[in-house]
Amino acid sequence: MIEIRQIEPSKRNLKEFAKYPIDVLYKDNPYYVPDLISDVVGTLMPSENPAFDFCESAYFMAYRDGKPVGRIAGIINHLVNKRSGKQEGRFGYIDFIDDAEVADALIQAVTDWAKQKGMTCLTGPLGFTDMDQEGMLVEGFDEVSTQATIYNYPYYPQHMERMGFVKDVDWVEFRVEVPDEVPEKMARIARIVKQRLNIDTIKYTSRKKLVNDYGDAIFKLINEAYDQLFGYSPLSDKQIKHYIKMYLPFLPLDDLSLVIKPDGELIGVGITLPSLSQALIKSRGRLLPLGWYHLLKAFKGHNDVVDLLLIAVKPEYQSKGVNALIFDDLIPCFNRFGYKWADTGHELEENERVQQQWQYFNYRQNKRRRAYTKDI
């Protein structure tokens, strides 16, 4: 007998929700990378996440004989629905044992909640916005996850299809070998672009100055660059302030590339980060007692993998070689810090324009993830 309990969003309850996959479902899985429990709780708490200005949510856990066997979040992003004209509910944070009764009960709980709110379809896994994890893994189950993406067992998509969900979109990811030097053709494109467009890259040595000069501009540029992508939720000024405080003080400045015009206008940004995957595995999603130490080591050079979190370029400068200029700036930094491999962010499978940039490197597609949808 499966019992579904709706979880009230208190810190105590949400910690249980966040710990379930870490301490139970994926306890001995070598490919699963835990989220920081504090980050999950902060994201799910209405009082802490500014996305709740235009989102609402409900959280459910499944129990059998008093023991947790699954979890799921229901989310409605009213801003995205207004932009798309859909009445779409989202599901996210979905984890469950390999049991049809459990999977069905979790999806039914979110379906009932979404229908009560007037929604006519259910899509996911998605978060509140694109700053959250999205996409169910359908290929690459024997690859270590990254801190920015979802890991799940191979039976997850099997249950989604059994329940009548179909593919909405796919994203692909790549592992790229960091070359000893900038590929010659890419370096040549970078030189041409720099001269032709009268742009250049800059570096910062002060995080405070970076935030003062370009904190707002970075996230506003992301809004411009990603506006037409699948399900994009534009970041509000309140969200931008939240993410500046949350992320920019911790980014290694050498792993950040800013492309500007002579007047200082930001037209491109590349954000990368030393891989935190092994550190998070060791910390089990906790900063205490020693989680902070493992994360600090990852930031301090004990790492041969860098995560390519995102590249954003102003729409009028896209497809003009700005990405080559960003990599021309970053690759020497990658070599200086000893990175051997780079894991890309997830890219829409039809986004050939972005994927063409990997032709200059030794690379392989190592993961595919999917958003499923179903009319309710």
C-alpha positions in Angstrom: 0.0 0.0 0.0 1.4 3.4 -1.1 0.8 6.4 1.0 1.2 9.9 -0.6 1.8 12.7 1.8 1.9 16.4 0.7 4.9 18.0 2.3 4.4 21.4 3.8 7.3 23.7 2.9 9.1 24.0 6.2 12.8 23.6 6.4 12.5 20.4 8.4 10.1 18.8 5.9 12.1 20.0 2.9 15.3 18.6 4.3 13.7 15.2 4.4 12.5 15.7 0.8 16.1 16.7 -0.2 17.8 13.9 1.6 15.7 11.1 0.2 17.7 10.5 -3.1 21.1 11.1 -1.3 20.6 8.9 1.7 18.3 6.2 0.3 17.8 5.9 -3.4 21.3 6.7 -4.7 23.3 5.9 -1.5 25.7 3.5 -3.3 25.5 4.8 -6.8 28.9 6.0 -8.1 27.4 8.2 -10.9 24.9 10.2 -8.8 26.1 13.7 -7.7 24.1 15.0 -4.7 22.8 18.5 -4.6 23.7 20.6 -1.6 20.8 20.0 0.7 20.8 23.6 1.8 20.5 24.7 -1.9 17.5 22.4 -2.5 15.7 23.7 0.6 16.4 27.3 -0.4 15.0 26.7 -3.9 11.9 25.0 -2.6 11.1 27.6 0.1 8.7 30.3 -1.0 10.4 32.8 1.4 13.8 32.3 -0.1 13.3 31.8 -3.8 12.2 35.0 -5.8 10.8 32.7 -8.5 7.7 32.4 -6.2 6.7 35.9 -7.4 5.3 34.1 -10.4 5.4 30.4 -9.6 3.6 28.1 -7.2 4.4 24.6 -6.1 3.4 21.5 -4.2 5.6 18.7 -2.9 4.8 15.1 -2.3 6.5 12.1 -0.9 5.5 8.4 -1.3 5.8 6.0 1.7 5.5 2.2 2.0 5.3 0.7 5.5 6.4 4.1 6.8 9.6 4.3 4.7 10.1 6.8 1.9 10.1 5.3 -1.6 9.7 8.4 -3.8 9.3 12.1 -4.1 8.0 14.7 -6.6 7.4 18.4 -6.9 4.6 20.0 -8.9 5.4 23.5 -10.2 3.4 26.1 -12.2 5.4 28.9 -13.8 2.7 31.5 -14.6 5.1 33.7 -16.4 6.1 31.0 -18.9 2.5 30.0 -19.3 1.6 33.6 -20.1 4.4 33.8 -22.7 3.5 30.4 -24.3 -0.3 30.6 -24.1 -0.3 27.1 -22.5 -1.9 25.9 -19.2 1.1 23.8 -18.3 2.0 22.2 -15.1 5.6 21.1 -14.4 6.9 18.2 -12.5 10.4 18.1 -11.1 12.5 16.7 -8.3 11.1 13.3 -9.2 12.8 10.2 -7.7 11.3 6.8 -7.0 12.1 3.1 -6.6 11.6 0.8 -9.6 7.9 0.2 -8.8 5.0 1.1 -11.1 2.6 1.6 -8.2 5.0 4.2 -6.7 5.6 6.0 -10.0 1.9 6.1 -10.8 1.0 7.5 -7.4 3.5 10.3 -7.5 2.5 11.4 -11.0 -1.1 11.1 -10.1 -0.6 13.4 -7.1 0.9 16.1 -9.2 -1.6 15.6 -12.0 -4.5 16.0 -9.5 -2.9 19.2 -8.1 -2.2 20.7 -11.5 -5.7 20.0 -12.8 -7.2 21.6 -9.7 -5.2 24.7 -10.7 -6.6 24.6 -14.2 -3.7 23.1 -16.0 -4.3 21.0 -19.1 -0.8 19.3 -19.6 2.1 18.2 -17.5 5.7 18.5 -18.6 9.0 17.7 -16.9 11.3 17.2 -15.3 11.6 21.0 -15.1 12.4 23.4 -12.3 11.0 26.8 -11.5 13.2 28.5 -14.1 16.1 27.6 -16.4 18.5 28.2 -13.5 17.2 24.9 -12.0 18.0 21.4 -13.2 15.9 20.1 -16.1 15.6 17.0 -18.3 15.5 13.3 -17.4 18.5 11.3 -18.3 17.8 8.8 -21.2 21.4 8.1 -22.3 24.6 8.1 -20.3 23.7 6.3 -17.1 27.3 5.1 -16.6 28.7 8.7 -16.7 29.3 10.8 -13.6 26.7 13.5 -13.4 27.6 17.2 -13.0 26.5 19.5 -10.3 24.1 21.3 -12.7 22.2 18.3 -14.0 19.9 15.5 -13.0 21.0 11.9 -12.6 18.4 9.1 -12.7 18.3 5.3 -13.1 17.5 3.8 -16.5 14.1 2.7 -15.4 12.8 6.3 -15.0 12.1 6.9 -18.7 10.7 3.4 -19.0 8.0 4.3 -16.4 7.4 7.7 -18.0 6.6 6.1 -21.4 4.5 3.4 -19.7 2.4 6.1 -18.2 1.8 7.7 -21.6 4.3 10.6 -21.5 6.0 11.5 -24.8 9.1 13.4 -25.8 8.7 17.2 -25.7 12.4 18.1 -26.3 15.8 16.5 -25.9 19.1 18.0 -24.8 22.5 16.6 -25.5 25.8 16.9 -23.5 29.4 16.4 -24.6 32.7 15.6 -23.0 35.5 17.6 -24.6 39.2 17.1 -24.4 41.0 20.3 -23.4 43.7 20.9 -26.0 47.3 21.9 -25.1 46.7 25.1 -27.1 43.8 26.9 -28.8 43.0 25.0 -32.0 44.6 27.0 -34.9 41.4 27.6 -36.8 39.6 28.8 -33.7 42.5 31.1 -32.9 42.4 32.5 -36.4 38.6 33.1 -36.1 39.1 34.8 -32.8 41.7 37.2 -34.2 39.4 38.1 -37.2 36.4 38.6 -35.0 38.2 40.8 -32.5 39.3 43.1 -35.3 36.2 43.0 -37.5 33.7 43.5 -34.6 36.0 45.7 -32.5 35.5 43.6 -29.4 37.8 42.0 -26.8 37.8 39.9 -23.7 38.6 41.2 -20.2 39.5 39.6 -16.9 38.9 40.7 -13.4 41.0 40.2 -10.3 38.4 41.6 -7.9 35.0 39.9 -7.5 33.6 43.0 -5.9 34.5 45.1 -8.9 33.1 42.4 -11.2 29.8 42.5 -9.4 29.7 46.3 -9.5 30.7 46.5 -13.2 28.8 43.6 -14.7 26.7 41.7 -12.2 23.4 42.9 -13.6 24.7 42.9 -17.1 25.7 39.2 -17.1 22.2 38.0 -16.2 20.4 40.5 -18.4 22.6 39.2 -21.3 21.5 35.7 -20.4 17.9 36.8 -20.6 18.5 38.3 -24.1 20.5 35.3 -25.4 18.2 32.6 -24.1 14.8 34.3 -24.6 13.6 32.1 -27.4 14.8 28.8 -26.0 12.4 26.0 -24.8 10.4 27.1 -21.8 12.7 30.0 -20.9 11.6 32.0 -17.9 13.1 35.5 -18.0 14.9 36.4 -14.8 13.3 39.3 -12.9 15.4 42.1 -11.3 14.7 40.4 -7.9 16.0 37.1 -9.2 19.1 38.7 -10.8 20.0 40.2 -7.4 19.5 36.8 -5.8 21.7 35.0 -8.3 24.4 37.7 -8.1 24.6 37.1 -4.4 24.4 33.3 -4.8 26.9 32.7 -7.6 29.2 35.5 -8.5 31.2 35.7 -5.2 32.3 32.1 -5.7 33.1 31.9 -9.4 36.9 31.5 -10.1 37.6 34.7 -12.0 40.1 33.1 -14.4 37.3 30.7 -15.5 35.0 33.6 -16.5 35.3 35.3 -19.9 33.6 38.6 -20.6 33.5 40.0 -24.2 33.0 43.8 -24.4 32.9 46.6 -26.9 35.2 49.6 -26.5 32.5 51.5 -24.6 32.3 48.7 -22.0 29.0 47.2 -23.3 28.8 43.4 -22.5 28.1 41.4 -25.6 29.2 37.9 -24.6 30.0 35.8 -21.5 31.4 32.4 -20.9 30.9 30.9 -17.4 32.8 27.9 -16.4 33.6 26.2 -13.0 35.9 23.5 -11.7 33.9 20.3 -11.5 32.4 19.9 -8.1 31.1 16.4 -8.8 33.6 14.4 -6.8 33.5 16.9 -4.0 29.7 16.7 -3.8 29.8 12.9 -3.9 32.3 12.9 -0.9 30.3 15.5 1.0 26.9 13.7 0.4 25.3 17.1 -0.1 26.4 18.5 3.2 28.8 21.3 4.0 29.4 20.0 7.6 31.4 18.5 9.0 33.9 18.2 6.0 31.8 18.9 2.9 33.3 22.4 2.8 36.8 21.0 2.7 36.1 18.8 -0.3 34.5 21.7 -2.2 37.4 24.0 -1.3 39.9 21.4 -2.7 37.9 21.3 -5.9 38.2 25.0 -6.3 41.9 25.1 -5.3 43.3 23.1 -8.3 42.7 19.5 -7.2 40.7 18.9 -10.3 41.2 17.9 -13.9 37.6 18.5 -15.1 36.0 21.9 -15.8 32.2 22.4 -16.3 31.2 24.6 -19.2 28.1 26.0 -17.5 27.0 28.4 -20.2 27.9 30.8 -23.0 25.6 33.7 -23.8 26.0 36.1 -26.7 23.8 39.1 -27.6 21.4 37.9 -30.4 22.8 40.4 -32.9 26.3 39.0 -32.4 25.4 35.3 -32.5 26.9 33.2 -35.4 29.7 35.8 -35.8 32.5 33.9 -34.1 32.2 35.4 -30.6 32.3 31.9 -29.1 35.8 31.4 -30.7 37.0 34.5 -28.9 35.7 33.2 -25.6 37.5 29.9 -26.0 40.6 31.7 -27.1 40.5 33.4 -23.7 39.6 30.4 -21.6 41.7 27.5 -23.0 45.1 29.0 -21.8 43.5 29.4 -18.3 42.2 25.8 -18.5 45.8 24.6 -19.2 47.2 26.7 -16.5 44.9 25.1 -13.9 45.5 21.5 -15.2 42.0 20.8 -16.6 42.1 17.8 -19.0 38.4 17.5 -19.8 35.5 19.8 -20.1 31.9 18.8 -19.6 29.4 20.9 -21.5 26.1 22.1 -20.3 23.0 20.6 -21.8 22.2 21.9 -25.3 19.0 21.4 -27.3 19.5 18.7 -29.8 18.4 20.8 -32.7 20.8 23.6 -31.7 23.4 22.8 -34.4 24.8 26.3 -34.3 26.0 25.7 -30.8 27.2 22.2 -31.3 29.3 23.1 -34.4 31.8 24.8 -32.0 32.9 21.3 -30.8 34.2 20.4 -34.2 37.6 22.0 -33.3 38.1 19.6 -30.4 38.3 15.9 -29.7 34.9 15.3 -28.1 32.1 12.7 -27.7 28.4 13.0 -26.9 28.1 11.3 -23.5 24.6 12.1 -22.3 21.1 12.8 -23.5 18.2 14.1 -21.4 14.5 14.6 -22.2 11.5 16.6 -21.1 8.4 14.5 -21.3 4.9 15.9 -21.7 1.3 14.6 -21.4 -2.1 16.1 -21.7 -4.1 15.8 -18.5 
